[in-house]
Amino acid sequence: MENIPHAFFPLNNNRWPEAASEETPTMPKRIYVGNLPFSATEEEVRDLFGEFGSVTSVNLITDRETGRPRGFGFVEMDSGGDAAIQALDQTTLGGRTLKINEARPREERRPRW
């Protein structure tokens, strides 16, 4: 036990240090926006979500080969993400009912070759 550095043991009253709470900056919330009209622009989506908080980025997905919109995208928000999801899910934009929820991590895919 004498050869083990003290970094492996608690320092104060045999307790481990508390996890950082308020000092840890919050991560932006990444939001999936589905069933977008093909005519939707990044500016329209930014304005729509901007009513609920600070929008960091908007990424509307396009087809690699044709460049046409695919009808979905992602919005990153520093604040107000949960409120935006609650308020905007199942609302209508350009005649289409939006599907909005918190984005999930992309699944691993095998190479296509």
Secondary structure, DSSP 4 states (H G I P E B T S, - for coil): -TTS-GGGS--BTTBPPPPP-TTSPPPPEEEEEES--TT--HHHHHHHHHTTS-EEEEEEEE-TTT--EEEEEEEEESS-HHHHHHHHTT-EETTEE-EEEEPPPPPP-----
